[in-house]
Amino acid sequence: MRLRIVCHASGGGANVHSDQPSAADDPVEVADDVDEAALARVMRTVPLGAAVLAGSMVALLVIGYLLIYLLIFIPRGTVG
C-alpha cells in the first residue's frame, strides 16, 4: 500500500507528490502481539512504583511545610 499526498501551494499552484510508504506497510512498525502473562506481571509492579513515588513526594512536601513552620513561624512569635 502506497500513500500518495498531493499538496497545493496557495499562490503558485505547484503540486508536490510523495510516494512514501505507509508505516503500516513495515511489519516492524505494526503493534506486536502482547503476552497476557507478561502484561499482568508488569502491571503488578508499575502501579506500585508510581504510588511509592507519589507518596514520597507528598511526604517531602509535608516535611518541608513542617520545617518552615517550626523553624520560621514559631521562633518569630506573634505578630502585633
GUKOLMAR-370356 format. One record per residue (C-alpha): residue number from 1; residue in three letters; x, y, z. Coordinates in Angstrom, 2 decimals, always signed. Layout:
! residues N
+-----+-----+---------+---------+---------+
!   k !   r !      px !      py !      pz !
+-----+-----+---------+---------+---------+
! NUM ! ALA !       X !       Y !       Z !
...
+-----+-----+---------+---------+---------+
This chain:
! residues 80
+-----+-----+---------+---------+---------+
!   k !   r !      px !      py !      pz !
+-----+-----+---------+---------+---------+
!   1 ! MET !   +0.00 !   +0.00 !   +0.00 !
!   2 ! ARG !   +1.47 !   +3.31 !   -1.07 !
!   3 ! LEU !   +0.31 !   +6.66 !   +0.29 !
!   4 ! ARG !   +0.07 !   +9.47 !   -2.21 !
!   5 ! ILE !   -0.01 !  +13.01 !   -0.86 !
!   6 ! VAL !   -0.77 !  +15.99 !   -3.07 !
!   7 ! CYS !   -0.14 !  +19.48 !   -1.70 !
!   8 ! HIS !   -1.32 !  +22.58 !   -3.49 !
!   9 ! ALA !   +0.58 !  +25.77 !   -2.74 !
!  10 ! SER !   -1.69 !  +28.71 !   -2.08 !
!  11 ! GLY !   -0.26 !  +31.09 !   -4.66 !
!  12 ! GLY !   +1.66 !  +29.27 !   -7.38 !
!  13 ! GLY !   -0.45 !  +26.18 !   -7.87 !
!  14 ! ALA !   +2.63 !  +23.91 !   -7.62 !
!  15 ! ASN !   +1.97 !  +20.25 !   -6.87 !
!  16 ! VAL !   +4.17 !  +18.17 !   -4.55 !
!  17 ! HIS !   +3.74 !  +14.41 !   -4.84 !
!  18 ! SER !   +5.08 !  +11.96 !   -2.30 !
!  19 ! ASP !   +5.11 !   +8.21 !   -2.86 !
!  20 ! GLN !   +6.34 !   +7.37 !   +0.64 !
!  21 ! PRO !   +5.15 !   +4.03 !   +2.01 !
!  22 ! SER !   +2.81 !   +3.95 !   +4.96 !
!  23 ! ALA !   +4.25 !   +2.99 !   +8.35 !
!  24 ! ALA !   +1.71 !   +0.16 !   +8.48 !
!  25 ! ASP !   +3.42 !   -1.45 !   +5.48 !
!  26 ! ASP !   +6.51 !   -2.25 !   +7.56 !
!  27 ! PRO !   +5.93 !   -5.18 !   +9.96 !
!  28 ! VAL !   +8.40 !   -3.60 !  +12.42 !
!  29 ! GLU !   +6.12 !   -0.57 !  +12.83 !
!  30 ! VAL !   +2.94 !   -2.56 !  +13.42 !
!  31 ! ALA !   +1.98 !   -3.25 !  +17.04 !
!  32 ! ASP !   +3.23 !   -6.55 !  +18.43 !
!  33 ! ASP !   +1.04 !   -9.19 !  +19.99 !
!  34 ! VAL !   +1.02 !   -8.71 !  +23.76 !
!  35 ! ASP !   +1.72 !  -11.67 !  +26.01 !
!  36 ! GLU !   -1.02 !  -11.51 !  +28.64 !
!  37 ! ALA !   +1.10 !  -13.13 !  +31.37 !
!  38 ! ALA !   +3.92 !  -10.62 !  +30.82 !
!  39 ! LEU !   +1.45 !   -7.74 !  +30.82 !
!  40 ! ALA !   -0.09 !   -8.92 !  +34.10 !
!  41 ! ARG !   +3.38 !   -9.27 !  +35.64 !
!  42 ! VAL !   +4.35 !   -5.73 !  +34.62 !
!  43 ! MET !   +1.04 !   -4.23 !  +35.74 !
!  44 ! ARG !   +1.58 !   -5.65 !  +39.24 !
!  45 ! THR !   +4.79 !   -3.65 !  +39.74 !
!  46 ! VAL !   +4.27 !   -0.44 !  +37.74 !
!  47 ! PRO !   +1.35 !   +0.98 !  +39.79 !
!  48 ! LEU !   +3.23 !   +0.14 !  +42.98 !
!  49 ! GLY !   +6.22 !   +2.19 !  +41.84 !
!  50 ! ALA !   +4.00 !   +5.13 !  +40.91 !
!  51 ! ALA !   +2.30 !   +5.01 !  +44.31 !
!  52 ! VAL !   +5.65 !   +4.91 !  +46.11 !
!  53 ! LEU !   +6.91 !   +7.86 !  +44.08 !
!  54 ! ALA !   +3.74 !   +9.90 !  +44.67 !
!  55 ! GLY !   +3.71 !   +9.05 !  +48.38 !
!  56 ! SER !   +7.35 !  +10.04 !  +48.84 !
!  57 ! MET !   +6.75 !  +13.37 !  +47.09 !
!  58 ! VAL !   +3.78 !  +14.13 !  +49.35 !
!  59 ! ALA !   +5.89 !  +13.19 !  +52.38 !
!  60 ! LEU !   +8.62 !  +15.61 !  +51.24 !
!  61 ! LEU !   +6.06 !  +18.39 !  +50.85 !
!  62 ! VAL !   +4.69 !  +17.79 !  +54.35 !
!  63 ! ILE !   +8.21 !  +17.68 !  +55.85 !
!  64 ! GLY !   +9.08 !  +20.93 !  +54.05 !
!  65 ! TYR !   +5.94 !  +22.61 !  +55.34 !
!  66 ! LEU !   +6.63 !  +21.47 !  +58.91 !
!  67 ! LEU !  +10.24 !  +22.67 !  +58.73 !
!  68 ! ILE !   +9.15 !  +26.11 !  +57.55 !
!  69 ! TYR !   +6.50 !  +26.25 !  +60.26 !
!  70 ! LEU !   +8.82 !  +25.10 !  +63.05 !
!  71 ! LEU !  +11.96 !  +26.99 !  +62.01 !
!  72 ! ILE !  +10.45 !  +30.27 !  +60.75 !
!  73 ! PHE !   +6.96 !  +30.90 !  +62.13 !
!  74 ! ILE !   +7.29 !  +29.52 !  +65.69 !
!  75 ! PRO !  +10.60 !  +31.29 !  +66.58 !
!  76 ! ARG !   +9.26 !  +34.59 !  +65.19 !
!  77 ! GLY !   +6.41 !  +34.62 !  +67.67 !
!  78 ! THR !   +3.15 !  +36.50 !  +67.40 !
!  79 ! VAL !   +2.92 !  +39.47 !  +65.09 !
!  80 ! GLY !   +1.46 !  +42.61 !  +66.55 !
+-----+-----+---------+---------+---------+
